[in-house]
């Protein structure tokens, strides 16, 4: 995990907000009705993020790609939808590393 890539991803307000919203998805997003109830991957689809931000799907997808490249979110394709959630393990590693480095 490259600290500068993570910091660059977090320097954008929308990406930062998405990561914060993912911390409590039940509070911040509508129920994910297309996500199978028995799925072990509890994520949020792009259309829900699009509704919350008012941005286009392509812009949201670009933000999610940046967050994924930084290792802050992970995704899973289920049926015709792609769901995203925080990568808590990498976030923890980043926090520990930045604490040591700075």
RADACOR-V622968 format. One record per residue. SS is DSSP state (hx for helix, st for strand, lp for the rest). PSI is psi as a letter, one per 40 degrees, with the letter a starting at -180 (999 if undefined). NEAR is the number of other ideal C-beta (glycine too) atoms within 10 Angstrom. Layout:
ss->{SS:SS}
psi->{PSI:PSI}
near->{NEAR:NEAR}
This chain:
ss->{lp:lp:hx:hx:hx:hx:hx:hx:hx:hx:lp:lp:hx:hx:hx:hx:hx:hx:hx:hx:hx:hx:hx:lp:hx:hx:hx:hx:lp:lp:lp:lp:lp:lp:lp:lp:lp:lp:lp:lp:lp:lp:lp:st:st:hx:hx:hx:hx:hx:hx:hx:hx:lp:lp:lp:hx:hx:hx:hx:hx:hx:hx:hx:hx:hx:hx:hx:hx:lp:lp:lp:st:st:st:st:st:st:lp:lp:st:st:st:st:st:st:lp:hx:hx:hx:hx:hx:hx:hx:hx:hx:hx:hx:hx:hx:hx:lp}
psi->{h:h:d:d:d:d:d:d:d:e:e:h:d:d:d:d:d:d:d:d:d:d:d:g:d:d:d:e:i:i:i:g:d:e:h:h:d:e:h:e:h:g:a:h:i:d:d:d:d:d:d:d:d:e:i:i:d:d:d:d:d:d:d:d:d:d:d:d:d:e:e:d:i:i:i:h:h:h:b:e:i:h:i:i:i:i:g:d:d:d:d:d:d:d:d:d:d:d:d:d:d:999}
near->{13:12:13:8:15:22:12:14:21:16:9:13:8:16:20:15:15:24:19:11:18:22:12:9:18:9:7:16:17:13:9:19:6:12:18:10:4:5:12:6:14:12:22:24:20:18:14:21:24:16:13:16:15:7:15:10:11:10:14:21:16:14:23:20:13:19:26:15:14:24:18:25:25:17:17:15:9:16:9:7:15:15:21:24:16:20:21:12:10:16:19:10:14:21:10:10:14:12:8:6:7:6}
